[in-house]
Amino acid sequence: MLLPCSQETTKAPSKFLFFIIEAEILPTG
């Protein structure tokens, strides 16, 4: 989403990282 290049290279890690960032910004867990 943020970086199509990174997503293509690392789809799983990218999603995980994004989840962590989102959790830090909006902790809903």
mmCIF file of the N, C-alpha and C atoms, coordinates in Angstrom:
data_MODEL
# 
_entry.id   MODEL 
# 
loop_
_atom_site.group_PDB 
_atom_site.id 
_atom_site.type_symbol 
_atom_site.label_atom_id 
_atom_site.label_alt_id 
_atom_site.label_comp_id 
_atom_site.label_asym_id 
_atom_site.label_entity_id 
_atom_site.label_seq_id 
_atom_site.pdbx_PDB_ins_code 
_atom_site.Cartn_x 
_atom_site.Cartn_y 
_atom_site.Cartn_z 
_atom_site.occupancy 
_atom_site.B_iso_or_equiv 
_atom_site.pdbx_formal_charge 
_atom_site.auth_seq_id 
_atom_site.auth_comp_id 
_atom_site.auth_asym_id 
_atom_site.auth_atom_id 
_atom_site.pdbx_PDB_model_num 
ATOM 1  N N  . MET A 1 1  ? 0.838  -1.198  0.000  1.00 0.00 ? 1  MET A N  1 
ATOM 2  C CA . MET A 1 1  ? 0.000  0.000   0.000  1.00 0.00 ? 1  MET A CA 1 
ATOM 3  C C  . MET A 1 1  ? 0.877  1.253   0.000  1.00 0.00 ? 1  MET A C  1 
ATOM 4  N N  . LEU A 1 2  ? 1.728  1.324   1.003  1.00 0.00 ? 2  LEU A N  1 
ATOM 5  C CA . LEU A 1 2  ? 2.606  2.488   1.110  1.00 0.00 ? 2  LEU A CA 1 
ATOM 6  C C  . LEU A 1 2  ? 3.684  2.419   0.032  1.00 0.00 ? 2  LEU A C  1 
ATOM 7  N N  . LEU A 1 3  ? 4.340  1.249   -0.056 1.00 0.00 ? 3  LEU A N  1 
ATOM 8  C CA . LEU A 1 3  ? 5.390  1.075   -1.046 1.00 0.00 ? 3  LEU A CA 1 
ATOM 9  C C  . LEU A 1 3  ? 5.129  -0.188  -1.856 1.00 0.00 ? 3  LEU A C  1 
ATOM 10 N N  . PRO A 1 4  ? 4.626  -0.026  -3.082 1.00 0.00 ? 4  PRO A N  1 
ATOM 11 C CA . PRO A 1 4  ? 4.328  -1.160  -3.952 1.00 0.00 ? 4  PRO A CA 1 
ATOM 12 C C  . PRO A 1 4  ? 5.568  -2.007  -4.202 1.00 0.00 ? 4  PRO A C  1 
ATOM 13 N N  . CYS A 1 5  ? 6.714  -1.345  -4.281 1.00 0.00 ? 5  CYS A N  1 
ATOM 14 C CA . CYS A 1 5  ? 7.968  -2.061  -4.518 1.00 0.00 ? 5  CYS A CA 1 
ATOM 15 C C  . CYS A 1 5  ? 8.269  -2.964  -3.330 1.00 0.00 ? 5  CYS A C  1 
ATOM 16 N N  . SER A 1 6  ? 8.153  -2.397  -2.132 1.00 0.00 ? 6  SER A N  1 
ATOM 17 C CA . SER A 1 6  ? 8.426  -3.161  -0.914 1.00 0.00 ? 6  SER A CA 1 
ATOM 18 C C  . SER A 1 6  ? 7.407  -4.281  -0.762 1.00 0.00 ? 6  SER A C  1 
ATOM 19 N N  . GLN A 1 7  ? 6.161  -3.968  -1.097 1.00 0.00 ? 7  GLN A N  1 
ATOM 20 C CA . GLN A 1 7  ? 5.094  -4.963  -0.962 1.00 0.00 ? 7  GLN A CA 1 
ATOM 21 C C  . GLN A 1 7  ? 5.386  -6.154  -1.863 1.00 0.00 ? 7  GLN A C  1 
ATOM 22 N N  . GLU A 1 8  ? 5.882  -5.865  -3.068 1.00 0.00 ? 8  GLU A N  1 
ATOM 23 C CA . GLU A 1 8  ? 6.168  -6.944  -4.003 1.00 0.00 ? 8  GLU A CA 1 
ATOM 24 C C  . GLU A 1 8  ? 7.340  -7.782  -3.503 1.00 0.00 ? 8  GLU A C  1 
ATOM 25 N N  . THR A 1 9  ? 8.297  -7.091  -2.874 1.00 0.00 ? 9  THR A N  1 
ATOM 26 C CA . THR A 1 9  ? 9.475  -7.791  -2.372 1.00 0.00 ? 9  THR A CA 1 
ATOM 27 C C  . THR A 1 9  ? 9.137  -8.538  -1.083 1.00 0.00 ? 9  THR A C  1 
ATOM 28 N N  . THR A 1 10 ? 8.540  -7.828  -0.168 1.00 0.00 ? 10 THR A N  1 
ATOM 29 C CA . THR A 1 10 ? 8.194  -8.444  1.120  1.00 0.00 ? 10 THR A CA 1 
ATOM 30 C C  . THR A 1 10 ? 6.746  -8.116  1.451  1.00 0.00 ? 10 THR A C  1 
ATOM 31 N N  . LYS A 1 11 ? 5.881  -9.041  1.093  1.00 0.00 ? 11 LYS A N  1 
ATOM 32 C CA . LYS A 1 11 ? 4.455  -8.805  1.308  1.00 0.00 ? 11 LYS A CA 1 
ATOM 33 C C  . LYS A 1 11 ? 4.090  -9.071  2.760  1.00 0.00 ? 11 LYS A C  1 
ATOM 34 N N  . ALA A 1 12 ? 4.505  -10.219 3.264  1.00 0.00 ? 12 ALA A N  1 
ATOM 35 C CA . ALA A 1 12 ? 4.177  -10.579 4.644  1.00 0.00 ? 12 ALA A CA 1 
ATOM 36 C C  . ALA A 1 12 ? 4.808  -9.603  5.648  1.00 0.00 ? 12 ALA A C  1 
ATOM 37 N N  . PRO A 1 13 ? 6.124  -9.393  5.584  1.00 0.00 ? 13 PRO A N  1 
ATOM 38 C CA . PRO A 1 13 ? 6.795  -8.474  6.520  1.00 0.00 ? 13 PRO A CA 1 
ATOM 39 C C  . PRO A 1 13 ? 6.196  -7.072  6.453  1.00 0.00 ? 13 PRO A C  1 
ATOM 40 N N  . SER A 1 14 ? 5.883  -6.637  5.245  1.00 0.00 ? 14 SER A N  1 
ATOM 41 C CA . SER A 1 14 ? 5.342  -5.288  5.075  1.00 0.00 ? 14 SER A CA 1 
ATOM 42 C C  . SER A 1 14 ? 4.015  -5.153  5.803  1.00 0.00 ? 14 SER A C  1 
ATOM 43 N N  . LYS A 1 15 ? 3.169  -6.168  5.643  1.00 0.00 ? 15 LYS A N  1 
ATOM 44 C CA . LYS A 1 15 ? 1.859  -6.135  6.285  1.00 0.00 ? 15 LYS A CA 1 
ATOM 45 C C  . LYS A 1 15 ? 2.017  -6.156  7.798  1.00 0.00 ? 15 LYS A C  1 
ATOM 46 N N  . PHE A 1 16 ? 2.953  -6.974  8.264  1.00 0.00 ? 16 PHE A N  1 
ATOM 47 C CA . PHE A 1 16 ? 3.197  -7.085  9.693  1.00 0.00 ? 16 PHE A CA 1 
ATOM 48 C C  . PHE A 1 16 ? 3.693  -5.753  10.253 1.00 0.00 ? 16 PHE A C  1 
ATOM 49 N N  . LEU A 1 17 ? 4.639  -5.150  9.532  1.00 0.00 ? 17 LEU A N  1 
ATOM 50 C CA . LEU A 1 17 ? 5.205  -3.868  9.961  1.00 0.00 ? 17 LEU A CA 1 
ATOM 51 C C  . LEU A 1 17 ? 4.110  -2.814  10.004 1.00 0.00 ? 17 LEU A C  1 
ATOM 52 N N  . PHE A 1 18 ? 3.275  -2.796  8.966  1.00 0.00 ? 18 PHE A N  1 
ATOM 53 C CA . PHE A 1 18 ? 2.195  -1.825  8.901  1.00 0.00 ? 18 PHE A CA 1 
ATOM 54 C C  . PHE A 1 18 ? 1.251  -2.010  10.078 1.00 0.00 ? 18 PHE A C  1 
ATOM 55 N N  . PHE A 1 19 ? 1.011  -3.266  10.425 1.00 0.00 ? 19 PHE A N  1 
ATOM 56 C CA . PHE A 1 19 ? 0.120  -3.573  11.549 1.00 0.00 ? 19 PHE A CA 1 
ATOM 57 C C  . PHE A 1 19 ? 0.707  -3.034  12.854 1.00 0.00 ? 19 PHE A C  1 
ATOM 58 N N  . ILE A 1 20 ? 2.005  -3.192  13.017 1.00 0.00 ? 20 ILE A N  1 
ATOM 59 C CA . ILE A 1 20 ? 2.680  -2.712  14.228 1.00 0.00 ? 20 ILE A CA 1 
ATOM 60 C C  . ILE A 1 20 ? 2.582  -1.190  14.308 1.00 0.00 ? 20 ILE A C  1 
ATOM 61 N N  . ILE A 1 21 ? 2.842  -0.535  13.180 1.00 0.00 ? 21 ILE A N  1 
ATOM 62 C CA . ILE A 1 21 ? 2.786  0.931   13.146 1.00 0.00 ? 21 ILE A CA 1 
ATOM 63 C C  . ILE A 1 21 ? 1.379  1.397   13.481 1.00 0.00 ? 21 ILE A C  1 
ATOM 64 N N  . GLU A 1 22 ? 0.393  0.747   12.884 1.00 0.00 ? 22 GLU A N  1 
ATOM 65 C CA . GLU A 1 22 ? -0.995 1.123   13.127 1.00 0.00 ? 22 GLU A CA 1 
ATOM 66 C C  . GLU A 1 22 ? -1.348 0.904   14.593 1.00 0.00 ? 22 GLU A C  1 
ATOM 67 N N  . ALA A 1 23 ? -0.823 -0.171  15.149 1.00 0.00 ? 23 ALA A N  1 
ATOM 68 C CA . ALA A 1 23 ? -1.091 -0.489  16.551 1.00 0.00 ? 23 ALA A CA 1 
ATOM 69 C C  . ALA A 1 23 ? -0.490 0.607   17.456 1.00 0.00 ? 23 ALA A C  1 
ATOM 70 N N  . GLU A 1 24 ? 0.667  1.101   17.058 1.00 0.00 ? 24 GLU A N  1 
ATOM 71 C CA . GLU A 1 24 ? 1.307  2.145   17.853 1.00 0.00 ? 24 GLU A CA 1 
ATOM 72 C C  . GLU A 1 24 ? 0.517  3.442   17.766 1.00 0.00 ? 24 GLU A C  1 
ATOM 73 N N  . ILE A 1 25 ? 0.010  3.725   16.578 1.00 0.00 ? 25 ILE A N  1 
ATOM 74 C CA . ILE A 1 25 ? -0.765 4.962   16.382 1.00 0.00 ? 25 ILE A CA 1 
ATOM 75 C C  . ILE A 1 25 ? -2.146 4.806   17.009 1.00 0.00 ? 25 ILE A C  1 
ATOM 76 N N  . LEU A 1 26 ? -2.791 3.689   16.715 1.00 0.00 ? 26 LEU A N  1 
ATOM 77 C CA . LEU A 1 26 ? -4.133 3.447   17.240 1.00 0.00 ? 26 LEU A CA 1 
ATOM 78 C C  . LEU A 1 26 ? -4.181 2.100   17.945 1.00 0.00 ? 26 LEU A C  1 
ATOM 79 N N  . PRO A 1 27 ? -3.762 2.051   19.196 1.00 0.00 ? 27 PRO A N  1 
ATOM 80 C CA . PRO A 1 27 ? -3.772 0.800   19.958 1.00 0.00 ? 27 PRO A CA 1 
ATOM 81 C C  . PRO A 1 27 ? -5.192 0.350   20.273 1.00 0.00 ? 27 PRO A C  1 
ATOM 82 N N  . THR A 1 28 ? -5.668 -0.630  19.514 1.00 0.00 ? 28 THR A N  1 
ATOM 83 C CA . THR A 1 28 ? -7.029 -1.128  19.741 1.00 0.00 ? 28 THR A CA 1 
ATOM 84 C C  . THR A 1 28 ? -6.963 -2.628  20.017 1.00 0.00 ? 28 THR A C  1 
ATOM 85 N N  . GLY A 1 29 ? -6.074 -3.021  20.923 1.00 0.00 ? 29 GLY A N  1 
ATOM 86 C CA . GLY A 1 29 ? -5.947 -4.431  21.196 1.00 0.00 ? 29 GLY A CA 1 
ATOM 87 C C  . GLY A 1 29 ? -5.528 -4.579  22.639 1.00 0.00 ? 29 GLY A C  1 
# 
